[in-house]
Amino acid sequence: MVWGAIAEGKKGPLVLLDLGESDNEDGTSKGRRGLDGPRYVAQVIVGPLIGFYDEVVAERGEAVLVVEDGAPAHTSRVAKCAHEILNIHTLTHPPRSPDLNHIEPLWLLLKDHVADVPGSWSSIGKLWDAVQSVWNAFTEEKIAHVTGSMVERVNAVKAAKGHHTRF
């Protein structure tokens, strides 16, 4: 699983998350455990997120809002506490509202472009290399294109009283 960040017209870091392994009582692997609140805080919030957030705030001279989806790791108490301690402001939005998460169209583009990279699905290493290559190829203009409609998106969600919009 990867995590990435963008701001209006600005691309942030992309991180390969360590989801850990879980074992059965007999010692055999259950597989990946998933991203929980403590892992999210340790691998994202106190690392790349706060760094990118502070950089964007410094450039713009004003607070910005972080948009996260409703994943349990994002809404966990430990994540909310970390946001508060680090003075990270988040956008409260309706649950399951991709209309307000401007990174969603970028994730779709990333997946489509990675699928076009020959051999990208042959191993985890090649997949990660392809993901990084595609992410690095996204230009500031591409980021500006996907983030440029945020004011219009917010207004549409307000008008729809939290229901889905054309976005």
C-alpha positions in Angstrom: 0.0 0.0 0.0 1.2 3.5 -0.8 0.4 6.9 0.6 0.9 10.1 -1.2 0.1 13.8 -0.8 -0.8 16.7 -3.1 -1.7 20.3 -2.5 -3.1 22.8 -5.0 -0.6 22.7 -7.8 2.1 20.9 -5.7 3.1 17.2 -5.5 4.2 15.8 -2.2 5.9 12.6 -1.2 5.0 9.1 -2.0 5.6 6.5 0.6 5.5 2.7 0.5 3.8 1.7 3.8 5.0 -1.2 5.9 1.8 -3.1 6.9 3.6 -5.7 9.0 3.0 -9.4 9.1 0.7 -11.3 11.3 1.2 -14.9 12.5 -1.2 -17.7 13.3 -0.8 -19.5 16.6 1.1 -22.2 14.8 3.7 -19.7 13.5 2.4 -19.7 9.9 1.8 -16.3 8.3 -1.7 -14.8 8.2 -0.3 -12.2 5.8 -0.5 -8.4 6.0 -2.2 -6.9 8.9 -3.3 -3.6 7.3 -2.8 0.0 8.2 -4.0 0.8 11.7 -3.9 4.1 13.6 -0.5 3.7 15.2 1.2 2.6 11.9 -0.5 5.6 10.1 0.8 8.0 12.7 4.3 6.5 12.7 4.7 6.1 9.0 2.7 9.1 7.7 1.6 11.8 10.1 4.8 12.3 12.1 6.9 11.8 8.9 6.0 12.8 5.4 2.7 14.4 6.2 3.9 16.9 8.7 6.9 17.7 6.6 4.8 18.4 3.5 2.1 20.2 5.5 4.6 22.6 7.1 6.2 23.2 3.7 2.9 24.1 2.1 1.9 26.3 5.1 5.2 28.1 4.9 4.9 28.7 1.2 1.3 30.0 1.4 1.6 31.8 4.7 -1.7 30.4 6.0 -3.1 27.2 7.4 -4.2 24.6 5.0 -6.7 21.7 5.4 -5.6 18.1 5.1 -8.2 15.9 3.3 -8.2 12.2 4.3 -10.8 9.6 3.5 -12.8 7.7 6.2 -10.3 4.9 6.5 -10.1 3.6 10.1 -6.5 4.6 10.4 -7.3 8.1 9.5 -10.2 8.4 11.9 -8.5 6.6 14.8 -8.1 8.3 18.1 -4.3 8.1 17.8 -4.4 9.9 14.4 -6.7 12.6 15.7 -4.5 13.1 18.7 -1.4 13.4 16.4 -3.2 15.9 14.2 -4.0 18.0 17.3 -0.5 17.8 18.8 1.1 18.7 15.4 -1.5 21.4 14.7 -2.6 19.8 11.5 -6.0 21.0 10.4 -8.3 18.6 8.6 -11.3 19.0 6.4 -14.5 17.5 7.9 -16.5 16.1 5.1 -19.3 13.7 4.5 -18.4 10.0 4.9 -17.6 8.2 1.6 -17.3 11.5 -0.3 -14.6 11.1 -2.9 -16.0 14.4 -4.4 -14.0 16.3 -1.8 -10.8 14.3 -2.0 -8.9 15.7 -5.0 -6.2 13.0 -4.9 -8.7 10.3 -6.0 -8.6 11.2 -9.7 -4.8 11.2 -9.4 -4.8 7.6 -7.9 -6.9 6.5 -10.8 -4.4 8.0 -13.3 -1.5 6.4 -11.3 -3.1 3.0 -11.5 -3.8 3.3 -15.2 -0.3 4.5 -16.1 1.3 1.8 -13.9 -0.7 -0.9 -15.7 0.8 0.4 -18.9 4.4 -0.2 -17.7 5.6 -3.5 -19.1 6.5 -6.0 -16.4 5.2 -3.8 -13.6 3.1 -6.5 -12.2 5.8 -9.2 -12.2 7.1 -8.5 -8.7 6.6 -6.2 -5.8 9.9 -4.5 -6.5 9.0 -3.8 -10.2 5.6 -2.6 -9.1 7.0 -0.2 -6.6 9.6 1.0 -9.2 6.7 1.6 -11.7 4.6 3.4 -9.2 7.5 5.8 -8.2 8.3 6.4 -11.9 4.7 7.3 -12.7 4.3 9.5 -9.6 7.6 11.3 -10.4 6.3 12.0 -13.9 3.3 13.8 -12.7 3.9 17.5 -13.3 2.8 20.5 -11.3 0.4 21.3 -14.2 -1.2 17.8 -13.8 -1.5 18.3 -10.0 -3.0 21.8 -10.6 -5.5 20.3 -13.0 -6.8 17.8 -10.5 -6.8 20.2 -7.6 -8.1 23.3 -9.4 -11.8 22.4 -9.0 -11.8 22.1 -5.2 -13.8 25.2 -4.5 -16.4 24.2 -7.1 -16.4 20.6 -5.6 -17.1 22.0 -2.0 -19.8 24.2 -3.3 -21.4 21.3 -5.2 -21.3 19.1 -2.1 -22.9 21.9 0.0 -25.6 22.4 -2.6 -26.3 18.6 -2.7 -26.4 18.6 1.2 -23.6 16.0 1.4 -24.8 13.7 -1.4 -22.9 12.8 -4.5 -22.2 15.4 -7.2 -21.1 15.3 -10.8 -17.5 15.0 -9.6 
